């Protein structure tokens, strides 16, 4: 029997890493700014920060990261009452897909946060320089670093970049709301809000958000949904999310954690509780159920 190997392409390749830092700033910290000919991202792990770039000022909250393309000016200033914790990673990457990150602010999910934690942990194993000095320009390798630590450092960073591109470039899937919408019997304002909920299915909406964006009062909104759906608008929005989650489970393209993040849940545990509350079974029970198989071929 003869075998033929396949070549594995690399869509993104990090050539060099300049800095891997985790800073615990004072709440009055201000870095005056710089330009350099390599990529950098700053991710807020606690508190808030303001970053000024060539495009102007940007406020970053916890769980957000901003990317700076080569030769883009950027500074950093702590804002708010809480002293911020910031992850800063700078690196060289000439892969064409890096264009995706130009002028980009992204939200960091649990998946990327875990990878960032592993990246920082691995950096401590192979870099002797302190990771908490915001003015350090040259990192030094440890002489007796653990086997493979430098390679893992690069791989973790590449994984973070891949996951961010995948998640943010994922095509918008159609939300199965046909069971909620009846253009003949439902009122036009009700259907209008349903389509609004469909457009924002990946977000965590509040009643205030829905009222503001649809120019409707809170009491009027509650009355409308009690009459049309016999439940509250947030309850119906939760049902729509779980219906969408069922579809994603049946399509088998994402695992439960990815589905949870995709639909804007704060954690996989909260997603699982909501799923069981509405569907009557856990996501894993649903995935292997006859119901899922029947709806898959519907």
Secondary structure as GFF3:
##gff-version 3
##sequence-region A 1 298
A	DSSP	beta_strand	16	24	.	.	.	ID=ss1
A	DSSP	beta_strand	30	34	.	.	.	ID=ss2
A	DSSP	beta_strand	39	46	.	.	.	ID=ss3
A	DSSP	beta_strand	48	53	.	.	.	ID=ss4
A	DSSP	beta_strand	56	60	.	.	.	ID=ss5
A	DSSP	beta_strand	64	68	.	.	.	ID=ss6
A	DSSP	beta_strand	74	79	.	.	.	ID=ss7
A	DSSP	beta_strand	85	92	.	.	.	ID=ss8
A	DSSP	three_ten_helix	96	101	.	.	.	ID=ss9
A	DSSP	beta_strand	105	107	.	.	.	ID=ss10
A	DSSP	alpha_helix	110	126	.	.	.	ID=ss11
A	DSSP	alpha_helix	149	169	.	.	.	ID=ss12
A	DSSP	alpha_helix	188	199	.	.	.	ID=ss13
A	DSSP	alpha_helix	207	214	.	.	.	ID=ss14
A	DSSP	alpha_helix	218	229	.	.	.	ID=ss15
A	DSSP	alpha_helix	233	251	.	.	.	ID=ss16
A	DSSP	alpha_helix	256	262	.	.	.	ID=ss17
A	DSSP	alpha_helix	268	279	.	.	.	ID=ss18
A	DSSP	alpha_helix	283	287	.	.	.	ID=ss19
A	DSSP	alpha_helix	290	296	.	.	.	ID=ss20
###
